[in-house]
């Protein structure tokens, strides 16, 4: 009798039981074939082994021992879990790509053709802006931009945007500037930020100067004052002059929360910190996945568009009281700055910037459309800005300057949104700031 030939079983390496599932139909067919034949002789019975040998005289696969119910269930469970895992991974990858596209489209809303005549440049800039728009947690001030190196945007290890200083020597006049995204330079390249343009103006008319841009997106004045304190503690060279360029974030803060003296996105950041401190079982982690973030962003945008298409929302009540809270808080911050100026020997000034709601600028067709949009989305915002500016300047603080009218003499389109402008608006702002500083004798002669 010739020796029996062993046929090895084949299983897939990824899923432990998938190989057995694959061979199961053959085993069923073998059972049916054997059951249809007469009983084998003793020699044939001796030749049957669990390894599914080919038996002489029958040429039939002998089935492996039948799987127990538990094994069958575990096999099916493994396959189901593997498929579910693949589905989740695919969903996350698709959501990641969709989220990037969605965020780029939202940032692209500032890519206004009436501001940027060179469309190729504008598209390249906003693409780079999206890549640079990443924050790091920072002690006391909560966030700053992460380091970034690009063609139009460069951010150092401290989170400060690059200022182009044409004549920054070791003995040059030292100016520190603080503000939010308008000062940081949203919408323009490094050389067209307000600090860079001010440095160029000073270097060309007075002499060497070093300007540092401490502006950061979303910063309110309290964060700026804390940033000033930190910089004074650690910087090897102290400033001769400190300039605050404020207005929009502080005036807008009451639209986000009814609490006074808080930073932007206060409620969301507070919730994250408190949940992390006493975290229990739940599904809160879903909101941090790409899928959760995409759904949140899309739902937020849908709610915004629905609000635009419906009746105007109810204006925020107690505008005057909210404005007084903002103004009082700002004045107290300036008292802190005054104490620091005496201790460290620098001079300071605060300039409140223009917005589309204030001043007497002849608005272009595009700017009028923007103003109408804001009146629909956030009714009462313009009135709140007016009340806040009036409340602040009614106190007569000589260190705070109202510059809301700096665009009154031009009718060309400047505004990208409430307060951001392109290069043309920044040049006007830098020249006006230079005039204010020169008139007050705050520049080095």
SEPA-289713 format. One record per residue: residue in one letter; x negated, y, z of N, C-alpha, C, CB in turn. Coordinates in steps of 0.001 Angstrom, whole numbers, plus 500000, padded with zeros to 6 digits. Atoms other than C-alpha are relative to their C-alpha. Glycine has a CB too. Example, Ala and Ser with C-alpha at 12.3 -4.5 7.8 and 13.67 -1.06 7.14 Angstrom:
<rs>
a499110498810500000487700495500507800499100501200500000500992500027501246 s500820498810499940486330498940507140500770501090500730499586500462498585 
</rs>
This chain:
<rs>
x499136498802500000500000500000500000499113501231500000500970500015501239 x500859498802500051498447503345498982500256500878501202500237500800498703 x499800499122498828497882505843501762500985501116499707498670500602500449 x499024498914500167500561508438502332499273501331499823500964500069501217 x500597498681500245499809511967501063500643501031500915500164500419498514 x499490498961499096500108514780503572500254501279499222499006500265501160 x499671498702500635501842517951502320500109501032501103501343499927499158 x499947499017498897501040520877504643501158500962499838498694500788500079 x498934498990500044503857523231505564499379501376499868500898499928501267 x500488498623500228503464526947504575500895500944500761499974500369498471 x499215499002499259504551529761506842499435501375499729499999499704501525 x500453498616500211504404533551506428499335500507501255501178500925499604 x500755499599498811501851535180508753500636501103500806498651500426499605 x499489498828499292503896538291509678501038499619501030500591500993499023 x498934500371499095506946536704511230499822498543500399501385500236499355 x500419501319499544506243533607513347500891498858499535499941499991501474 x499109501099500341509317531603512403500504500079498568501168499976500945 x499449499803501330509887532862508877499654498843499085499497501299499408 x500374501136500827507960529957507340500972498850500161498602499544500337 x499068501087499775510270527461508971501356500304499381500149499733501487 x498735499619500629513292529467507788499921499765498502500343501477500298 x500193500125501436511866529365504276500157498547499550498622500533499601 x499968501411500388511529525576504261501287499296500404498829499282500606 x498828500678499477514830524862505951500919499442498917500767500936500865 x499122500578501028516894524434502730499457498691499469500186500976498851 x500582501259500483514453521755501524500245498882500997498491500158499745 x499751501012498975514840519956504822501438499498499929499706500567501396 x498602500409500109518632519992504406500204499086498792500913501232499895 x499862500851501182518335518590500918499427498610500258499303500643498792 x500612501301499691516009515854502219500939499148500836498664500188500740 x499081500769499178518539514879504843501130499401499173500568500872501102 x498900500483500823521273514637502268499548498831499116500558501142499134 x500504501058500860519061512524500000499825498689500776498673500423499369 x500242501208499214518103510084502763501318499369500420499144500317501235 x498728500554499537521668509759504029500756499297498888500862501093500587 x499285500608501124522847508819500540499390498682499570500025500946498829 x500679501230500365520378505904500251500254498919501061498486500252499828 x499874501098499038520407502507501908498935500114501052499910498641499305 x500951499911498894518568502031505134498640499532499546500473499176501204 x501341500369500430514810501891504572499524498760500745499024501163500219 x500556501178499354512801498811505337499049500425501093499289499098498986 x500886499642498882510528498646508369498723500672499556499658498780500796 x501251499359500449507437499534506316500229501481499732499453499307498724 x499687498596500300509108502706505134500190500795501272501255500102499130 x499790499306498728510179503583508655498683500338500647500842499156500945 x501316499738499405506570503253509834499288501133499278499135498735499968 x500707498948500756505466505621507055500536501382500278500090499730498523 x499399498683499758507771508422508180499328500651501200501534499880500233 x500632499225498923505986511044510269500619501381500051498462500101499795 x499447498633499902506980514514511549499372500968499018499815500535501398 x500683499068500916504572516028508982500597499986498621498533499668499906 x499321500030501289507020515386506110499120499358498929500399501415499576 x500821500711500972505023512728504245500864499549498834499295498792500653 x499336500639501134505854511367500841499955498500500249499317500382498624 x499905501408499608507017507792501567499985499123498765501275499738500831 x500019500914501151506177504968499193501383499445499734499012498852500234 x498783500622500511509054503574497175501210500927500040500298498757500784 x498850499082499961511343506568497990499669501347499379500470500202501439 x500425498685500549509288509687496893500884501115500525500040499992498450 x499086499017499413511431511741499281499335500677501188501326499331500433 x500504499279498831510456514499501748500802499582501219500077501541499791 x499329500325498742511209513414505268500079501270500824499252498863500781 x499860498713499302512563516359507246499254500017501326501470500310500241 x500593499787498679510789517828510237501097499874501039499297501393500095 x498976500090498950512519517436513556500904501227499960499345499863501399 x499023498918500043515664519528513660499732501038501082501407499443500150 x500220498913499022515272522951515305501110500013501034499922501377499290 x499023499854498947516957523387518588500742501318499816499329499931501385 x499238498750500160519667526095518801499222501232500448501294499918500779 x500769498841499519517354528364520808498975500445498978499304499674501319 x500986499653501003514659528182518148500655500695498811499250498756499541 x499307499396501127517184528997515449500388501447500311501244499180499638 x499606498651499600518446532036517363498777500932500071500724499960501365 x501200499171499888514920533284518100499437500345498627498936499287500838 x500456499715501361514004532950514417500816501130499382500095498739499125 x499132498955500549516997535021513352499764501340500686501467499597500138 x500243498750499260516283537578516092498711500663499538499936499729501516 x501276499446500468512668537994514950500161500688498654498942498898499899 x499785499420501329513755538594511368500796501297500108500733498997499079 x499160498799499848516451541073512441499200501161500597501225499692500891 x500798498946499380514042543000514691498968500553499030499309499477501253 x500992499542500975511409543127511977500641500905498960499326498804499314 x499304499162500978513913544494509467500413501338500603501230499274499458 x499623498763499322515167547025512010498798500924500174500625499691501360 x501209499209499845511599548178512709499599500646498681498865499136500530 x500329499444501317510932548610508994500964501125499624500033498896498928 x499010498971500296514167550600508652499719501281500784501405499488500315 x500307498831499179513227552904511549498770500735499477499783499584501455 x501210499379500534509757553512510117500317500748498706498907498937499753 x499636499348501262511214554281506692500809501268500253500797499036499109 x499188498824499672513766556673508246499133501139500521501068499640501037 x500895498974499466511032558508510162499146500630498897499099499402501083 x500822499472501090508863558850507056500816500926499098499404498850499173 x499140499154500835511747560199504988500367501294500742501286499231499593 x499654498815499210512766562570507811498826500952500109500468499596501392 x501200499158499925509181563811508146499852500832498728498738499133500222 x500126499278501264509056564695504456501117501027499838500013499021498824 x498866499086500129512533566248504511499858501191500940501311499264500280 x500182498917499036511684568291507629498990501013499489499552499446501354 x500995499081500559508586569725505947500601500863498898498801499220499456 x499355499254501083510639570707502918500973501022500570500733499043499038 x499008499096499393513387572212505108499316501188500665500863499244501031 x500707498919499335510940574228507206499356500946498994498946499440500936 x500603499151501034509144575475504098501047500889499345499304499141498936 x498935499201500615512444576600502617500464501114500924501184499111499626 x499608498964499052513330578474505813498961501115500057500204499400501389 x501047498995500008509955580217505894499964500733498674498652499365500285 x499963499368501313510331580862502191501059501074499893500231498970498946 x498990498943500014513324583063503045499359501381500109500997499795501142 x500717498719499906510752585797503804499211500301498730499055499991501202 x500749499810501252509177585346500369500870500794499032499575498622499370 x499093499141500745511090588284498931499342500505498708500443501182500872 x500568499515501269510506589055495225499849501519499955500869499549498843 x500099498540500053511132592757495825498839500535500841501304500624500472 x501183499624499226508183592811498265498731499518499305500079499424501427 x501185500623500594505791590500496444500150499947498479499781498572500575 x499949499975501462505327591389492796499200498844499403499467501337499470 x500819501124500462502610588752492397500576498722500587498494500177500407 x499302501163499483504732585638492739499053498837500274501073499571499032 x500956501090499785501816583249492401499276500174501331498982499937498846 x500664499715498721500013584946495288500966499729501159499495501477500045 x499029500154498915503181584995497407500270498533500301501306500705499648 x499742501423499782503881581298496889498819499326500694500296499302498669 x501193500580499378500298580402497792499881500451501458498730500398499211 x500097499490498631500390582650500871500987499290500929500253501513500022 x498990500579499114503645581279502290499789498509500183501395500261499456 x500373501399499826502473577741501665498931499861501076499503499406498676 x501044500027498975499387578466503745500551500417501356498839500914499605 x499371499575498748501491580255506352500678498820500682501021501124499743 x499314501168499434503556577077506824499000499040500642500810499270498911 x501023500893499451500379575060507393499400500562501290498893499766498967 x500626499378498822499065577566509949500957500154501170499444501354499633 x498971499730498990502333577770511874500085498855501006501369500219499330 x500068501051498985501323575464514726499462500612501295499097498806499523 x500367499396498725501097576443518389499314499007500933501229500569500672 x500584500761498902499051575236521331500471500588501315498454499998499923 x499628499502498676500069575461524964498823500735500622500461498843500917 x501022499201499336498163578154526831500485500381501396499660501269499169 x499635499671498619498100578794530568500503501437500097498797499795500941 x499420498703499647500267581697531737500728500693498851498924500900500507 x499322499336501108501137582995528266500851499023499192498982500675499093 x499167501095500516502775579651527250499533499484498635501441500461499897 x500423500494501310501680579492523593499112501021499285501225499667499135 x500717499206500993499263580781520987499775499119498784498642500547500566 x500261500763501218498476579770517419498782499093500190499784500948498802 x501144500905500011496188576780516992498954500522499016500438498554499627 x501047499564500939492817577407515290500335499567498576498626499430500416 x499677500279501403493166577576511523499034500770499106501480500382499675 x500887499358500965490923578356508577500594499845498616498570499398500059 x499403500034501320492400579281505227499501501144499144501506500043500102 x500389498932500926492149581634502311500572501342500429500461499669498581 x499319498763499639494629584201503656500152500172501512501357500041499348 x499759499970498557495019583296507325498887499257500710501377499384500351 x501059500617499209492252582601509828500230500327501471498594500487499533 x499736499861498571492699582019513547498846499363500762501366499345500396 x501179500505499299489808581598515969500391499048501130499176501163500556 x499778500991498946489413579183518885500837500551501153498669499504500530 x499194499388498938491088581663521249501440500222499576499390501317500422 x498643499790500496494187581821519051500224501365499406500971499786501090 x499865498642500527493471585333517729499840500019498484498970500930500648 x500100499841501453494060586253514093498773500845499665501291500652499421 x501194499280500452491000587465512221500353501438499625499353499278498797 x499919498604500403490622591231511932498806500312499110500040500946501238 x501079499606500906488618592535508992499479501352500465500490500060498504 x500625498780499487486305595091510614498826500384499095499522499804501476 x501072499633500929484204596893507976498709500447500678500477501088499103 x501188499444499347481854598448510524500076499756501498499863501514499705 x499917500386498587481877596545513804498590499711500507500934498751500197 x501356500132499470478493597109515440500068499797501513499139501251499650 x499982500195498541477488596278519038500380501240500785498661499535500461 x499676498759499294477902599937519971501277500651499487498854500975499879 x498799499421500602481128600483518004501105500183501033500497499120498855 x498833499756499165484301601831519562500841498729500038500831501209499471 x499344501299499825486252598860520965501490500191500297499323499198501141 x498545499873499861490046598685520499500624498612500061500607500821498824 x499211501232499909492313595842521655501443500350499688499873499332501418 x498607499751500356495790595623520124500857498790500388500132500302498481 x499085501035499526498737593669521556501380500224499391500078499995501550 x498666499909500574502108592884520045500508498623499636500004500910498774 x499406501269500426504237590207518430499627499731498541501551500023500178 x500337500441501362504417588847514883499797501146499027501077499099499475 x500205498854500875504630592288513283498543500444500048500931501159500398 x501414499651499871501192593112514663499123498841499551499667500389501450 x500778501181500411499923589543514128499801499984498495500697498704500452 x500130499894501441500673589991510445500788499001499201498612499878499641 x499151500893500793503519587743509313500325500661498665501306499645500768 x499692499492501328503841588204505582498829500594499249501046501009500107 x501162499407500663500340589501504823498744499195500318499818501474500430 x501286500650499779496758588253504569499215500724501084499190499950498698 x500798499446498899494059588944507163499635501464499792498737499192500175 x500481498632500257492847592142505491501127501022499932499217500036498707 x498867499082500086496382593601505345500814500061501290500896499595498859 x499326499837498709497363593246508999499803501432500487499457498978501051 x500120498641499468497885596477510929498657500221500693501138500285500975 x501332499795499399494712595960513040498892500136498955499670498842500934 x501035499906501036492599595385509906500068501337499274500143498851498995 x499839498726500705494031598443508148499613501174500893501446500163499515 x500415498944499073493531600577511280498486500044500111500629499786501387 x501455500055499929489923599404511520499374500627498760499526498551500158 x500511499425501244489339600309507871500153501511499988500719499395498799 x499750498553499948490892603747508378499024500684500952501452500284500437 x500913499415499005488798604448511500498568499994499483500084499230501337 x501380500112500492485564603206509933499736500978498870499714498574499527 x500186499103501137486115605357506846500079501462500335500995499703498975 x499818498586499669486984608588508645499270500450501262501452500286500156 x500632499612498730485426608509512116498667499293500203500931499691501174 x501247500728499790482855605748512435500239498569500394499170500676501047 x499901501423499672482151602209513590501072499700501042498671499499500494 x498948500411499076484970600394515356500167498489499916501342500723499684 x499657501421499935485805596859516469501426499881500529498990499206500908 x498605500169499604489526596049516572500282498507500164500967500643498950 x499623501394499745490769592791518118501513499872499967499442499509501362 x498570500234500157494201591464517163500453498919500980500334499592498541 x499441500929499025495841589869520231501493499738499763499788500540501405 x498588500215500289499256589831518566500331498517499875500389500727498725 x499550501387500128501261586605518670501507499961499767499625499181501262 x498588500113500352504602585566517226500855499757501236500207498873498987 x499032500194498928507479585937519665499617500573501345500248498581500162 x500425499492498695505479587606522447500837501208500419498513500376499968 x499418498815499375507317589983524748498896500706500780501209499624500935 x501062499188499410505445592687526611499386499372501241500532501359500345 x500568500631498807505047590705529833498914499000499619501100499301500815 x501047500923500475503134588023527926498765500779499539500536499116498841 x501124499179500457500991590752526373499174500513501173500505501177499164 x500717499493498825500139592184529789499206498879500662500985500626501013 x500724501135499442499206588730531076498795499663499116500934498774500140 x501114500241500918497077588210527958498897501040500186500494500012498549 x500977498947499719495382591544528657499211499681501267500701501363500142 x500678500347498752494593590451532215498990498871499784501026499593501068 x500897501131500254493106587170531019498784500435499188500748498877499266 x501106499541500849491026588897528344499035500878500791500540500773498782 x500860499148499191489716591481530814499129499177500945500839500993500795 x500759500860499083488626588697533157498839499300499298500923498959500629 x500964500884500653486688586759530541499183500641498876500717498830499457 x500719499404501131485627589077527709498707500658500475500889501034499274 x501266499378499587481953590117527914499982501504499781498848499374499251 x499966498572500307482747593501526413501429500510500158499469500276498560 x498671499483499697485696595492527771500421501031498950500030500624501410 x499529499043501006487902597711525589499856501442500464501451499720499653 x499924498563499709487704601484525380501448500467499896499095500813499029 x498605499622500226491326601637524197500840498739499812500130500939498762 x499033501089500152494305599280524493501271500583499377500308499304501384 x498809499540500719497227599693522066501045498891500003499648500420498541 x498869500920500082500606597973522447500903500448498842500797499954501359 x499100499711501123502805597758519336501234499134500192499309499724498596 x498869500779499483506201596684520656501333500474499449500029500068501509 x498648499593500340509955597011520349500927498834499754499977500871498803 x499028501003500436511669594148518558500172498832500967499597499470498667 x499773501166499127511001591076520794500654500365501331498684499296500269 x499421499622498703511816592932524025501454500421499843499189501139500643 x498618499563500197514953594539522621500910498841499620500063501077498929 x499196501127500465516115591260521075500231498944501078499338499363498810 x499954501067498986515555589103524199501389499749500580499063500337501120 x498675500284499434519098589588525637500906499170499104500685501279500315 x499181500829500875520525587827522570499728498522500212499757500367498553 x500343501401499745518785584610523646500416499532501376498525499793499833 x499693500399498631519456584620527370500476501209500785498770499359500680 x499521498910499160521199586656530037499041500298501150501377499668500549 x500995499775498954518102586509532241499046501110499573499218498699500306 x500925498928500312515786589486532451498549499556500121500253501177500903 x501443500224499939512033589461531873499639498537499782499455500468501335 x500358501367500355511734586076530177499411499995498587501240499053500093 x500591500104501327509777584917527140500997499392499022498713499162500045 x499139500566501034511288583748523856500175498495500214499416500280498598 x499688501432499878512933580294523779499903499522501450499053499175499119 x500125500314498579513071580365527568500793498753500391500461501182500833 x499143501109499590515987577939527949499481498670499476501423500228499517 x500475501252500587514551575332525593498722499520500690499753500176498493 x501253500385499348511089575380527193500255499601501454498975501156499932 x499651500355498617512570575347530712500585498598500059501000501015500589 x499369501316500017514664572314529819498970498894499795501063499936498905 x501027501005500244511645570437528486499152499753501247499111500429498839 x500826500134498802509610571124531624500764499278501104499535501380500490 x499223500600498916512397570169534016500345498540499710501279500797500233 x499733501395500342513239566985532139498760499147500188500499499887498563 x501248500750499847509597565931532136499680499756501465498846500743499333 x500321500120498578509344566490535885500806498906500678500241501318500702 x499161501016499363512245564224536844500584499057498976501117500651500799 x499522500774501135512472562031533790500538498644500450498881499812498977 x499390501294499761514803559037533978500312499365498651501283500132500874 x499664500663501250516037556553531432501000500811499200500549498613500267 x499079499272500856517862558007528473499488500036498576500213501413500520 x500343499916501407517633558963524842499545501397499619501179499589499149 x500454498640500290516240562499525132498808500004499044499629500719501296 x501167500070500873513111561324523315500398500085498534499225498715500255 x499563499992501398515202561082520133499874501390499392501444499511499889 x500072498637500528515230564874519805498586500394499595500524500980501025 x501380499691500350511426564829519511499518499202498792499097499735501184 x500385500734501201511370562382516616500232500867498769500790498677499888 x499773499258501246511244563595513019501477499995499626499165499402498856 x498579500099500318514797562358512530500822500925500878500483498564500158 x499273499127499084516051564160515622499767501470499713499608499698501415 x500321498604500306514252567391514744500670500448498707498483500189499896 x499347499660501264515614567288511200501490500223500203499770498898498960 x498566499852499752519187566760512387500296501284500767500535498790500773 x499808498771499222518845569576514929499875501237499121498986500071501147 x500224498846500875517472571981512320501140500171499001498670499851499254 x498924499924500991520126571115509745501299500440500638500191498653499310 x498765499612499316522991571389512239499963501463500401500228499126501233 x500137498590499633521669574745513453500239500903498795498612500267500591 x499815499206501213521532576069509901501449499942499518499058499510498895 x498598500106500390525030574738509153500891500867500880500457498550500065 x499228499142499100526404576488512235499811501470499644499591499753501460 x500268498599500365524698579710511157500782500391498753498490500223499767 x499287499685501231526201579541507673501510500010500208499633499005498914 x498575500009499699529613578659509056500413501291500685500358498799500876 x499708498735499314529455581686511318500037501163499012498954500273501095 x500032498940500999528567583852508325501279500014499180498791499834499086 x498809500070500832531605582609506425501288500228500761500060498683499328 x498801499803499189534020583043509312500112501455500426499982499082501232 x499825498637499502535273586124511096498793500410500817501283500119500841 x501169499549499243532552588255512686500094499592501462499849501515499892 x500039500406498595531471587040516101500242501196500910498653499341500336 x499756498937499038532290588983519219498691500653500407500732499460501231 x501250499342499605529632591610519957499635499689501449500114501513499807 x500474500269498645527506591089523038500478501113500926498447499879500035 x499504498968499090529108592894526014498869500602500829501074499421500924 x500924499359499066527350595233528451498664500364499344499753499087501188 x501224499645500707524839596495525890499184501014500784500327500549498620 x500706498944499265523977599518527988499269499426501210500984501096500449 x500635500603498826523260597426531091498809499135499586501020499158500792 x501094500833500478521121594990529120498822500864499559500472499106498845 x501062499093500448519178597867527592499249500579501191500584501135499140 x500653499433498804518486599352531036499061498979500638501060500463501033 x500852501054499435517115595998532264498699499895499204500743498633500004 x501185500093500853514728595813529296499088501200500199500405499889498530 x500802498778499848513599599415529675499309500041501356500880501245499826 x500597499995498655513039599116533434498847499015500088501057499664501062 x501055501008499975511019595943532993498768500487499253500499498687499396 x501138499522500793508849597556530316499235501081500756500478500542498639 x500666498922499245508126600591532461499191499428501166501044501017500528 x500755500637498924507080598339535341498732499340499461500870498963500723 x501192500578500627504723596508532993498937501071499747500374499304498678 x500949498918500276503149599830532040499332500491501287500712501168499295 x500637499651498723502531600536535738498862499026500299501039499990501156 x501065500998499836500549597299535869498821500346499090500528498570499686 x501058499640500950498606598367532760499248501234500495500594500259498588 x500660498803499473497913601729534368498991499632501091501044500989500555 x500934500448498967496341599996537355498787499306499403500698499065500971 x501120500669500658494229597811535084499091501006499303500514498970498992 x500815499002500710493102600841533076499071500738500963500906501009499264 x500851499329499009491799602507536233498894499075500492500842500487501189 x500993500949499486490033599373537392498930499671498968500685498721500448 x500940500423501045488416598552534055499526501140499102500637498939499151 x500512498844500711487981602040532630500392500112498533498556499996500092 x499551499809501380490016601921529420501225500905499970500318498642499334 x498790499222500210492738604188528022501023499126499270499697501305499194 x498972500837500608496041602872526747501157500834499463500515498985501008 x498800499386500551499134603734524730500905498890499486499652501016498865 x499015500935500526502325601902523782500794500690498895500945499488501126 x499277499453501150503931602491520385501151499059499663499050500190498766 x498843500826500343507463601250519753500286500150498516501246500393500846 x499977500051501459507748600212516129501400500214499430499454498672499523 x498692499861500651510533600875513628500644498646499739499861500766498688 x499271501197500430513205598322512759501021500447498959500701499266501221 x499027499673501029515798598137510022501239500673500589500398498744499241 x498841499409499336518406599259512613499793501475500353500319499219501255 x500306498684499433516657602463513650499322500909498985499113499852501228 x500624499030500880515237605603512125500961500455498907498742499415499382 x499177499450501078516483607378509009499408499666498634500140501521500155 x500546500415501287514769605452506255501129499837498976499206498680500147 x499033500285501066516701605552502952499870498528499586499773500948498766 x500095501437500257517435601840502653500235499684498528501005499238500864 x499816500460501376517042600139499298501201499065499936498722499288499476 x498880500919500171519742597888497867499740498701500751500245499715498510 x500341501254499324517921594819499189500033500164501512498617499513499558 x499999499764498548517494596362502649501420500182500522499150501237500348 x498599499872499584521179597276502813500659498623500095500780500900499011 x499458501362499937522016593650502055499508499285501249499609499201498744 x500534500586498770519716592563504897500741500521501218498507500296500131 x499319499394498858521351594985507309501420499453500137500032501531499856 x498654500556499966524801593702506364499983498568500520500635500049498609 x500139501378499532523619590131506953499836499949501514498808499322499319 x500223500004498551522389590941510479501234500473500752498804500881500359 x498776499542499348525571592825511324501036498876500062500579501216499258 x499061501123500025527484589661510377499559498892500948500135499449498578 x500510501105499192525236587125512108499918500351501475498639499582499505 x500196499591498596524478589072515293500600501377500223498490500003500377 x499368498688499795527030591857515710499624500587501357501530499884499885 x500398499319498773525955594378518295498498500097500164500582499298501180 x501462499971499863522235593807517749499449501392499730499352498989499048 x500464498647500299521718597189516127500301500970501127500632500496498721 x499641499124498878523583598918518957499116499745501213501468499805500378 x500872500328498868521500597060521536498610500613499805499888498466500171 x501300499384500271518283598225519865500059501497500269499564499736498545 x499861498561499785519555601800519875500072500325501491501250500531499282 x499864499765498554520548601609523543498665499782500712501079499069500601 x501270500320499341517195600054524499498968501099499755499460498647499502 x500947498927500308515084602667522712500368501274500763499969500275498480 x499567498783499305517179605491524189499731499904501498501494500256499751 x500217500171498559516974604046527710498522500124500344500538498640500469 x501440499956499724513200603672527489499449501413499880499250499071499051 x500607498685500229512387607089526074500659501111500800500059500341498539 x499387499007499118514777608888528401499186500175501273501436499596500346 x500805499927498776512257608183531186498806500934499843499516498613500393 x501061499020500211509643610418529595498600499528500351500295501200500782 x501356500489499742506614608153530062499077500461498874499981498443500128 x500898499417501001503751609926528279499145498967499283499107501013500649 x500806501040500632502027606661527456500789499173498987499426499090501056 x499154500771500917504962605341525380500495500929498900501204499337500754 x499700499157501157505553606708521878501097499361499154498731500233499151 x498923500458500883508701606416519758499568500214498548501343500759500302 x500434499910501400507592605608516197501042499405499058498655499284499810 x498954500614500807510939604430514851500185500686498652501300500014500755 x499784499258501240510881607092512143498826499968499035500318501409500321 x501202499965500843507547606201510543500285499657498532498965499038500550 x499677500331501390509297604897507385501036500947499393500507498576499917 x498916499115500447511726607811507028499711500676498663500260501056501045 x500359499241501199509817609350504117499870499136498749498709500727500233 x500096500861501187509940606372501752501309499267499758498852498988500157 x498764500701500345512874604871499900499730498659499324500856500868499092 x500311501291500594511035601852498496500269498879501001498537499961499526 x499722501145499143511799598394499854498759499633500800500479498797499167 x501111500339499103509608597603502877500296498784500859499674501175500890 x499671501006498995511477595235505182500200498612499385501252500414500755 x499753501404500306511265591460504902501184499470500805498746499161500284 x498916500374499100513707591104507804500235501170500941499670498683500792 x499715498920499047514509593072510960498828500968500135500344499416501367 x501146499144499693510969594361511477498763499739499151499641499838501425 x501203500300500768508358592580509321499996500750498671499887498493499756 x500171499342501292507006594397506308498832499359499266499770501526500173 x501142500461500774504596593571503524498840500975500138500382499826498524 x501204499169499935501301595317502794500321501484499964499069499657498859 x499670498570500099502932598631501849500492500545501337501065500232498916 x499517499554498692504796598887505132498904500017501041501125499114500470 x501097500048499035501712597867507118499021501157499808499260498674499886 x500889498855500230499618600572505462500592501275500585499737500185498497 x499339498819499406502178603212506458499906499935501516501492500090499557 x500043500155498542502274601811510004498602500265500537500459498595500404 x501379499796499534498468601739510351499618501471499934499017499164499165 x500315498565500116498165605331509098500708500802501079500395500532498612 x499259499279498963500868606507511523499403499731501378501486499599499978 x500650500312498725499222604700514438498693500786500127499731498474500119 x501245499235499986495913606311513500500284501471500334499276499884498634 x499643498602499716497605609732513526500374500188501462501159500449499106 x499596499902498592499160609106516947498778499954500908500980498864500368 x501202500123499170495845607997518427499120501229499875499209498752499615 x500838498816500217494009610948516865500607501226500672499814500260498497 x499323498860499373496597613476518047499858499995501509501466500004499633 x500106500125498552496280612173521585498548499937500477500742498767500463 x501418500020499619492496612255521539499518498652500497499749501020501056 x500336501345499533492272608494521957498982499291499108501252499167500088 x500982500592500896489812607875519142498633500603500247500410500191498541 x501365499533499796486056608137519337499619500983498901499015498813500032 x500411498968500956484837611331517671498531499891499696500316501389500530 
</rs>
